[in-house]
Every structure is written in structure tokens, then in C-alpha cells.
């Protein structure tokens, strides 16, 4: 296992972290986790050098923390740094923080969490968190040795990311989505470099876009991978691309099988900045462009169409729709569309007033695209997706 310094901290983190968000299931019920196999996988990873384990309050409908707690018994807790997350969207006041943290410590069978994240910060959540005094509460929890270090996970744009990084002096780390398709998405490469320059450790989630980059590729993409004289699995191309960035501290993988655990540990052993050649990187650039050719709606996410008079979150819907088509995978997009979007925000609230189309710089027939998106995404998914708040 390869290890790197974790931001400003005097600690070396394994470059592969075990993300307990997609544990093996006994059925299609996300709460029906195969506990014995999950514990076996987590302990195997730790025995082979993984020293960062990540979970969260809502993962597997609350079962993830319980199973991680069981896996870290018998001396395994002392071998790792444990990260979990405060469900900030559930907070009514800072007093709720103690209740959630104490519940999490009980689930995890420990008296402290090494790394505690404010979960899924965005424009809607961040102002309220500051106003509630959550940061002051966290400092008290750190003083009481219930929390080792504070960080945050993030789902919004770079401008807000920069504001959050600069808005509190005691962040130790952050967690962002980053992969070779999402170079400019959310915090993106600018956020990765900004946080690293500020001394924060950067933990990466979704290095394979929830498995989208490791599934059977479209014909054009498959031909590009086959053209490389260096043979790697699609999963390894994705992981090595992220590990190739010197600013990255830990790459989380939500592993669902023992085979994935073994494969990821082997990948981590041969990872590092400079591992990929210029030819390799050029190939990945070509793969990215080939995927982008498949995008059905040329939306750039500029936001000119917002706010919609009817409340429809147009750029978000078009992004979800594009992902479903490009990666030929519907369950996660359907879950995001049906569950994470609120009533009134979905495409069925469109009244076809055409105000959005009139000002769209890309001249998109937005109401028509919204109809297509709702027809595809408004049906219940056949299988349960991974937990989405990362």
C-alpha cells in the first residue's frame, strides 16, 4: 500500500480508502446488507494496508455505521482512522449535533471519530450551518476528544467551494467528487488545487462515477481503450487517473465485492503521480471527448434559464438526463430525479411557456427535452442505487 501525508496533519494516509456506501446486499433493499461479507471485506482491506474507513449517517439506511462498528472490533479500530458525517440537512439547531454524534458513536462502538465531515454542503445548507453555530459546536466536540478533525463533503460549484474553504480556519480536509469525466464539475480541478494549496487534505469520492466508468463502454470508447499498448481495466484507468494528481490524499472506493477489494488494493500499490505517461493522459482526453459526443442535450449548465417561472430545475434535470443516456444506466439517474429533486422541481411542472428556450445560448428546445427527460426518468428504478449523499 502507498501512503501520503494527509494535508497539514502529521499522519500518513493510505491512498485507497474504504468507502462503506455500497456494501454487498442480500436483496434489493439497501438496508439488507450482507454483514458477514462486509466485515470480511473491510478487515481484508485493513489487513492489506488500508487505514482510512469512511461511512455516514444515512448510508444503507443507517446500517453502514453499525456494520463498520462491528468490523472495527477485535483490535481493528486501532489500525485505522475512522471518518463519518454529520447529516446537516436534518439539523434544526446546533443542539441536534450532539444527538447525532452520540448516536453515531454508539453505532460505531467507539468513543471518538477521527475525521468528522459536515455532509454534502451546498448553497442551501451552508448559510444555515454557520448561523446555527455548528462550527463552534464542533470545536467543543474536538476539545472533548469526541472528534479528531473537522472537514466537509461538497456538492455545488467552485465559487461556493472556495467560500467554504476560506470561511473557516480550522478545516483539516474536504471530500469532493472528481474523476476524468468531472474535471470541471462541482469543485473540480480548481477546487482540488485550491484546497491542497490551503493545506487541506483532499479525499476523492466517485472516482469511477458510481461505477459508470467501469461498466461496458460504448463502441467508440471501447475502441480507444483497445488501442492502448498498455492494458488496464477501465476501472484501473479511472483510478490511476485520479491517483496521478499529487494533490489527492485518499481515493475512496465504494466496494461491493471481495474481488473489487483485492483489485483496488493491487491498483493502489502501483499508483502515484507520474504513473500515467503523456500518451496515457492523451488517451484519457480522447475517451472523455468520445463520451461527450454521446451527450444528447448540449446544455452547458450556464443557468441562463433559471429561475424557471414554474420552479423547474432545468440544468439539473438536463444533466441527469444526459448522464442516463451517455452511460446507458438508469437506476441512479432515476433515483436522483425521483427522490432527491423536490415536488415542483421536476420536468412535469413545466408549462411549456418557452421563456427558457428564448434565452438559451445553445438554442435548445428545452420544454421538448424536459418531456423526454421525464418520460425516461419519472419511472421507478428497478434496482436500488447507491446512497447519493456523499
RODO-2510 file (C-alpha; in nm, 4 decimals, decimal comma):
residues 390
     n   res          X          Y          Z
     1     x     0,0000     0,0000     0,0000
     2     x     0,1178     0,3511    -0,0798
     3     x     0,0824     0,6231     0,1849
     4     x     0,0821     1,0032     0,1628
     5     x     0,0822     1,2884     0,4112
     6     x    -0,2753     1,3860     0,4973
     7     x    -0,2735     1,7611     0,4419
     8     x    -0,1191     1,9525     0,7308
     9     x    -0,1578     1,6603     0,9707
    10     x     0,1313     1,4524     1,0935
    11     x    -0,0216     1,1323     0,9631
    12     x     0,0256     0,9148     0,6558
    13     x    -0,2968     0,8021     0,4904
    14     x    -0,3378     0,5026     0,2642
    15     x    -0,4126     0,6324    -0,0849
    16     x    -0,7056     0,3892    -0,1023
    17     x    -0,9882     0,4441     0,1432
    18     x    -1,2702     0,2003     0,2107
    19     x    -1,5995     0,3739     0,1353
    20     x    -1,8817     0,1928     0,3152
    21     x    -2,1575     0,3277     0,0907
    22     x    -2,2040     0,0329    -0,1464
    23     x    -2,1647    -0,2711     0,0755
    24     x    -2,2842    -0,6109    -0,0523
    25     x    -2,6578    -0,6735    -0,0175
    26     x    -2,8705    -0,9807     0,0475
    27     x    -3,1601    -0,8353    -0,1530
    28     x    -3,2634    -0,5182    -0,3360
    29     x    -3,3322    -0,3488    -0,0021
    30     x    -3,0455    -0,1070     0,0700
    31     x    -3,0758    -0,1788     0,4427
    32     x    -3,0406    -0,5541     0,3888
    33     x    -2,6610    -0,5580     0,3989
    34     x    -2,4665    -0,8819     0,3973
    35     x    -2,2949    -0,8074     0,7275
    36     x    -2,0547    -1,1067     0,7477
    37     x    -1,9235    -1,0445     0,3951
    38     x    -1,8977    -0,6690     0,4547
    39     x    -1,6983    -0,7246     0,7727
    40     x    -1,4725    -0,9733     0,5921
    41     x    -1,4078    -0,7202     0,3130
    42     x    -1,3354    -0,4296     0,5479
    43     x    -1,0973    -0,6357     0,7578
    44     x    -0,9215    -0,7740     0,4496
    45     x    -0,8647    -0,4185     0,3280
    46     x    -0,7246    -0,3137     0,6660
    47     x    -0,5030    -0,6231     0,6830
    48     x    -0,3602    -0,5196     0,3448
    49     x    -0,2807    -0,1634     0,4396
    50     x    -0,5976     0,0454     0,4140
    51     x    -0,6075     0,2799     0,7131
    52     x    -0,8934     0,5152     0,6180
    53     x    -1,2532     0,3941     0,6532
    54     x    -1,5392     0,6230     0,5515
    55     x    -1,9084     0,5937     0,6326
    56     x    -2,2023     0,8274     0,7010
    57     x    -2,5242     0,8529     0,8997
    58     x    -2,7644     0,7732     0,6102
    59     x    -2,5609     0,5108     0,4218
    60     x    -2,7546     0,1865     0,3794
    61     x    -3,0404     0,3469     0,5737
    62     x    -2,8278     0,3639     0,8865
    63     x    -2,6842     0,0142     0,8630
    64     x    -2,3424     0,1171     0,7304
    65     x    -2,2244     0,2720     1,0572
    66     x    -2,3465    -0,0305     1,2518
    67     x    -2,1558    -0,2722     1,0280
    68     x    -1,8415    -0,0602     1,0229
    69     x    -1,8576    -0,0537     1,4025
    70     x    -1,8689    -0,4334     1,4120
    71     x    -1,5881    -0,4637     1,1575
    72     x    -1,3627    -0,2431     1,3689
    73     x    -1,3873    -0,4624     1,6777
    74     x    -1,1158    -0,7151     1,7738
    75     x    -0,8379    -0,4567     1,7501
    76     x    -0,9210    -0,3177     1,4049
    77     x    -1,0339     0,0215     1,5387
    78     x    -0,6768     0,0933     1,6491
    79     x    -0,5435     0,0250     1,2978
    80     x    -0,7449     0,2909     1,1129
    81     x    -0,8663     0,6464     1,1080
    82     x    -1,2454     0,6464     1,1045
    83     x    -1,4483     0,9053     0,9143
    84     x    -1,8216     0,9630     0,9307
    85     x    -2,0520     1,2532     0,8545
    86     x    -2,2988     1,4792     1,0319
    87     x    -2,6353     1,4840     0,8470
    88     x    -2,6545     1,8617     0,8388
    89     x    -2,9799     1,8696     0,6402
    90     x    -3,1548     1,7193     0,9444
    91     x    -3,0347     1,9846     1,1899
    92     x    -3,2841     2,2224     1,3477
    93     x    -3,0283     2,3784     1,5820
    94     x    -2,6701     2,3181     1,6976
    95     x    -2,8125     2,1182     1,9892
    96     x    -2,9046     1,8448     1,7418
    97     x    -2,5361     1,7926     1,6637
    98     x    -2,4725     1,6241     1,9980
    99     x    -2,7652     1,3899     1,9482
   100     x    -2,6487     1,2754     1,6056
   101     x    -2,2831     1,2453     1,7039
   102     x    -2,3653     1,0449     2,0167
   103     x    -2,5900     0,8147     1,8141
   104     x    -2,3128     0,7657     1,5599
   105     x    -2,0530     0,6902     1,8264
   106     x    -2,2874     0,4282     1,9696
   107     x    -2,3440     0,2719     1,6280
   108     x    -1,9714     0,2712     1,5567
   109     x    -1,8862     0,1302     1,9034
   110     x    -1,6202     0,3938     1,9622
   111     x    -1,5674     0,6961     2,1860
   112     x    -1,4403     0,9213     1,9087
   113     x    -1,4390     0,9803     1,5345
   114     x    -1,1025     1,0692     1,3861
   115     x    -1,2463     1,2644     1,0937
   116     x    -1,5930     1,4202     1,1057
   117     x    -1,7458     1,5758     0,7951
   118     x    -2,0315     1,8187     0,7503
   119     x    -2,2152     1,6117     0,4935
   120     x    -2,2983     1,7350     0,1439
   121     x    -2,2546     2,1113     0,1769
   122     x    -2,4250     2,3267    -0,0855
   123     x    -2,5729     2,6754    -0,1247
   124     x    -2,8902     2,5791     0,0580
   125     x    -2,7160     2,4300     0,3628
   126     x    -2,4006     2,6320     0,4238
   127     x    -2,5551     2,9645     0,5413
   128     x    -2,7776     2,7901     0,7949
   129     x    -2,4907     2,5838     0,9317
   130     x    -2,2903     2,8968     1,0005
   131     x    -2,5872     3,0734     1,1580
   132     x    -2,6654     2,7772     1,3855
   133     x    -2,3173     2,7800     1,5336
   134     x    -2,2221     2,4333     1,4111
   135     x    -1,8587     2,5372     1,3808
   136     x    -1,8468     2,6477     1,7467
   137     x    -2,0121     2,3200     1,8435
   138     x    -1,7509     2,1225     1,6502
   139     x    -1,4681     2,2974     1,8315
   140     x    -1,6204     2,1948     2,1655
   141     x    -1,6539     1,8354     2,0415
   142     x    -1,2888     1,8405     1,9374
   143     x    -1,1900     1,9755     2,2801
   144     x    -1,3872     1,6880     2,4378
   145     x    -1,1960     1,4398     2,2179
   146     x    -1,5149     1,3173     2,0510
   147     x    -1,3909     1,4435     1,7145
   148     x    -1,0343     1,4437     1,5949
   149     x    -1,0551     1,6760     1,2936
   150     x    -1,3318     1,8568     1,1079
   151     x    -1,3906     1,8543     0,7324
   152     x    -1,6754     1,8675     0,4830
   153     x    -1,8048     1,6896     0,1769
   154     x    -1,9284     1,9026    -0,1063
   155     x    -2,1850     1,9145    -0,3870
   156     x    -2,2017     2,2554    -0,5548
   157     x    -1,9928     2,4934    -0,7661
   158     x    -1,6337     2,6136    -0,7287
   159     x    -1,7308     2,9624    -0,6144
   160     x    -1,9127     2,8235    -0,3118
   161     x    -1,6374     2,5678    -0,2513
   162     x    -1,3786     2,8454    -0,2311
   163     x    -1,6068     3,0415     0,0020
   164     x    -1,6419     2,7430     0,2367
   165     x    -1,2688     2,6703     0,2390
   166     x    -1,2000     3,0360     0,3199
   167     x    -1,4936     3,0654     0,5598
   168     x    -1,3450     2,8614     0,8433
   169     x    -0,9834     2,8483     0,9602
   170     x    -0,9802     2,5014     1,1146
   171     x    -1,0762     2,2724     0,8278
   172     x    -0,8398     1,9763     0,8150
   173     x    -0,9746     1,8176     0,4981
   174     x    -1,2509     1,8117     0,2405
   175     x    -1,4172     1,5497     0,0229
   176     x    -1,5082     1,6192    -0,3394
   177     x    -1,6319     1,4311    -0,6435
   178     x    -1,3545     1,4016    -0,9029
   179     x    -1,2869     1,1736    -1,1978
   180     x    -1,1695     1,2046    -1,5561
   181     x    -1,5200     1,2966    -1,6753
   182     x    -1,5797     1,5546    -1,3998
   183     x    -1,2702     1,7695    -1,4329
   184     x    -1,4736     2,0909    -1,4179
   185     x    -1,7773     1,9549    -1,2336
   186     x    -1,8632     2,0998    -0,8914
   187     x    -1,5325     2,1802    -0,7131
   188     x    -1,3391     2,0195    -0,9986
   189     x    -0,9676     2,0565    -1,0667
   190     x    -0,9752     2,4177    -0,9448
   191     x    -1,1181     2,3090    -0,6115
   192     x    -0,8712     2,0227    -0,5778
   193     x    -0,5761     2,2547    -0,6282
   194     x    -0,7220     2,5356    -0,4173
   195     x    -0,7855     2,3151    -0,1152
   196     x    -0,4463     2,1479    -0,1456
   197     x    -0,2700     2,4850    -0,1679
   198     x    -0,4510     2,5847     0,1518
   199     x    -0,3074     2,2806     0,3282
   200     x    -0,6274     2,0744     0,3354
   201     x    -0,6134     1,7027     0,2697
   202     x    -0,8402     1,6181    -0,0231
   203     x    -1,0419     1,2963    -0,0182
   204     x    -1,1901     1,1942    -0,3528
   205     x    -1,5324     1,0332    -0,3926
   206     x    -1,6841     0,8850    -0,7075
   207     x    -1,3525     0,8214    -0,8882
   208     x    -1,5468     0,5906    -1,1218
   209     x    -1,8691     0,7947    -1,1237
   210     x    -2,0590     0,5354    -0,9241
   211     x    -1,9299     0,2565    -1,1483
   212     x    -2,0254     0,4282    -1,4748
   213     x    -1,6641     0,4418    -1,5925
   214     x    -1,6008     0,0727    -1,5303
   215     x    -1,9083    -0,0772    -1,6966
   216     x    -1,9171    -0,1922    -2,0606
   217     x    -1,8111     0,1102    -2,2640
   218     x    -1,9771     0,2451    -2,5803
   219     x    -1,8196     0,1190    -2,9028
   220     x    -1,6143     0,4318    -2,9684
   221     x    -1,4776     0,4394    -2,6146
   222     x    -1,4017     0,0655    -2,6189
   223     x    -1,2001     0,1088    -2,9393
   224     x    -0,9917     0,3813    -2,7783
   225     x    -0,9129     0,1676    -2,4735
   226     x    -0,8240    -0,1252    -2,7003
   227     x    -0,5820     0,0945    -2,8966
   228     x    -0,3558     0,1462    -2,5962
   229     x    -0,0374    -0,0654    -2,5826
   230     x    -0,0716    -0,0501    -2,2035
   231     x    -0,3527    -0,2788    -2,0929
   232     x    -0,5528    -0,1754    -1,7893
   233     x    -0,9105    -0,2426    -1,6879
   234     x    -1,1475     0,0515    -1,7304
   235     x    -1,1674     0,0709    -1,3516
   236     x    -0,7915     0,0993    -1,3251
   237     x    -0,7681     0,3694    -1,5909
   238     x    -1,0169     0,5722    -1,3858
   239     x    -0,8466     0,5130    -1,0521
   240     x    -0,4949     0,5741    -1,1791
   241     x    -0,6044     0,8990    -1,3424
   242     x    -0,7158     1,0304    -1,0025
   243     x    -0,4103     0,8972    -0,8192
   244     x    -0,1905     1,0644    -1,0791
   245     x    -0,2744     1,4016    -0,9170
   246     x    -0,0217     1,4917    -0,6438
   247     x    -0,2887     1,6991    -0,4650
   248     x    -0,5026     1,3907    -0,3920
   249     x    -0,4717     1,2405    -0,0440
   250     x    -0,7190     0,9492    -0,0384
   251     x    -0,9344     0,7968    -0,3103
   252     x    -1,2498     0,6370    -0,1716
   253     x    -1,3882     0,3292    -0,3384
   254     x    -1,7353     0,2028    -0,2552
   255     x    -1,6543    -0,1666    -0,2852
   256     x    -1,9328    -0,4234    -0,3137
   257     x    -1,7377    -0,7474    -0,3609
   258     x    -1,4196    -0,9024    -0,2279
   259     x    -1,2925    -0,9132    -0,5861
   260     x    -1,3159    -0,5348    -0,6016
   261     x    -1,1288    -0,5006    -0,2714
   262     x    -0,8427    -0,7198    -0,3931
   263     x    -0,8276    -0,5425    -0,7297
   264     x    -0,8287    -0,1944    -0,5754
   265     x    -0,5516    -0,2789    -0,3305
   266     x    -0,3382    -0,4020    -0,6200
   267     x    -0,4134    -0,0825    -0,8144
   268     x    -0,3155     0,1327    -0,5162
   269     x     0,0165    -0,0490    -0,4890
   270     x     0,1140     0,0617    -0,8403
   271     x    -0,0344     0,4143    -0,8225
   272     x     0,1191     0,7556    -0,7865
   273     x     0,1832     1,0927    -0,9526
   274     x     0,3726     1,0333    -1,2762
   275     x     0,2395     0,6798    -1,3148
   276     x     0,0490     0,7803    -1,6270
   277     x     0,2514     0,8888    -1,9285
   278     x     0,1678     1,1768    -2,1591
   279     x     0,0388     0,9179    -2,4057
   280     x    -0,1852     0,7711    -2,1354
   281     x    -0,3234     1,1119    -2,0457
   282     x    -0,3866     1,1981    -2,4100
   283     x    -0,5793     0,8730    -2,4461
   284     x    -0,7992     0,9596    -2,1480
   285     x    -0,8635     1,3027    -2,3000
   286     x    -0,9823     1,1282    -2,6174
   287     x    -1,2054     0,8960    -2,4130
   288     x    -1,3601     1,1960    -2,2390
   289     x    -1,4355     1,3607    -2,5723
   290     x    -1,5796     1,0367    -2,7121
   291     x    -1,8174     1,0140    -2,4167
   292     x    -1,9152     1,3765    -2,4656
   293     x    -2,0113     1,3094    -2,8276
   294     x    -2,2901     1,0910    -2,6894
   295     x    -2,4489     1,3748    -2,4907
   296     x    -2,7987     1,4265    -2,6355
   297     x    -2,8655     1,7763    -2,4972
   298     x    -2,5890     2,0377    -2,5473
   299     x    -2,6599     2,2094    -2,2159
   300     x    -2,3540     2,3808    -2,0660
   301     x    -2,5160     2,4457    -1,7270
   302     x    -2,4832     2,8238    -1,7734
   303     x    -2,8051     2,8821    -1,5764
   304     x    -2,9489     3,1499    -1,8056
   305     x    -3,2774     2,9568    -1,7994
   306     x    -3,3034     2,9986    -1,4239
   307     x    -3,5115     3,0733    -1,2336
   308     x    -3,7893     2,8924    -1,4169
   309     x    -4,1302     3,0600    -1,3566
   310     x    -4,2684     2,7170    -1,2642
   311     x    -3,9770     2,6209    -1,0389
   312     x    -3,8273     2,3529    -1,2660
   313     x    -3,4534     2,2990    -1,2044
   314     x    -3,3745     2,2833    -1,5738
   315     x    -2,9925     2,2464    -1,5787
   316     x    -3,0023     1,9752    -1,3127
   317     x    -3,2643     1,7732    -1,4993
   318     x    -3,0788     1,8001    -1,8298
   319     x    -2,7565     1,6901    -1,6592
   320     x    -2,9281     1,3847    -1,5066
   321     x    -3,0857     1,3016    -1,8432
   322     x    -2,7531     1,3347    -2,0266
   323     x    -2,5825     1,1027    -1,7762
   324     x    -2,8531     0,8401    -1,8186
   325     x    -2,8077     0,8391    -2,1962
   326     x    -2,4279     0,8653    -2,2110
   327     x    -2,3589     0,5879    -1,9607
   328     x    -2,6638     0,3760    -2,0519
   329     x    -2,7513     0,3386    -1,6839
   330     x    -3,0889     0,4398    -1,5471
   331     x    -3,1246     0,3393    -1,1839
   332     x    -2,9012     0,6067    -1,0282
   333     x    -3,0369     0,8868    -1,2522
   334     x    -3,3946     0,7774    -1,1769
   335     x    -3,3226     0,7763    -0,8052
   336     x    -3,1692     1,1242    -0,8216
   337     x    -3,4594     1,2560    -1,0274
   338     x    -3,7415     1,0958    -0,8276
   339     x    -3,6051     1,1129    -0,4740
   340     x    -3,3535     1,3965    -0,4495
   341     x    -3,5470     1,6509    -0,6529
   342     x    -3,8422     1,8039    -0,4720
   343     x    -4,2023     1,8204    -0,5892
   344     x    -4,2341     2,1111    -0,8294
   345     x    -3,8712     2,0931    -0,9393
   346     x    -3,9178     1,8037    -1,1831
   347     x    -3,9927     1,8318    -1,5536
   348     x    -4,3643     1,7511    -1,5155
   349     x    -4,4077     2,1007    -1,3676
   350     x    -4,3052     2,2587    -1,6986
   351     x    -4,5949     2,4554    -1,8542
   352     x    -4,4107     2,4997    -2,1874
   353     x    -4,4072     2,8771    -2,1655
   354     x    -4,0889     2,8771    -2,3787
   355     x    -3,9287     3,1539    -2,1703
   356     x    -3,6237     2,9303    -2,1169
   357     x    -3,5808     2,8477    -2,4861
   358     x    -3,5922     3,2149    -2,5806
   359     x    -3,2825     3,2951    -2,3730
   360     x    -3,0880     2,9677    -2,4068
   361     x    -2,7443     3,0462    -2,5601
   362     x    -2,7368     2,6936    -2,7075
   363     x    -3,0817     2,7392    -2,8717
   364     x    -3,2135     2,4217    -2,7067
   365     x    -3,5822     2,3366    -2,7272
   366     x    -3,5892     2,2988    -2,3507
   367     x    -3,9569     2,2011    -2,2990
   368     x    -3,9162     1,9197    -2,5526
   369     x    -3,6024     1,7955    -2,3737
   370     x    -3,7782     1,8159    -2,0385
   371     x    -4,0614     1,6000    -2,1706
   372     x    -3,8115     1,3389    -2,2885
   373     x    -3,6286     1,3515    -1,9578
   374     x    -3,9446     1,2990    -1,7547
   375     x    -4,0562     1,0126    -1,9787
   376     x    -3,7243     0,8396    -1,9155
   377     x    -3,6565     0,9281    -1,5526
   378     x    -4,0019     0,9540    -1,3995
   379     x    -4,0415     0,5766    -1,3689
   380     x    -3,9428     0,3943    -1,0508
   381     x    -3,5935     0,2345    -1,0786
   382     x    -3,5823    -0,1445    -1,0979
   383     x    -3,2904    -0,1830    -0,8594
   384     x    -3,1762     0,0299    -0,5645
   385     x    -2,8916     0,2684    -0,6397
   386     x    -2,6076     0,3576    -0,4083
   387     x    -2,6710     0,6159    -0,1372
   388     x    -2,6428     0,9534    -0,3036
   389     x    -2,5419     1,1964    -0,0302
   390     x    -2,1659     1,1543    -0,0324
***
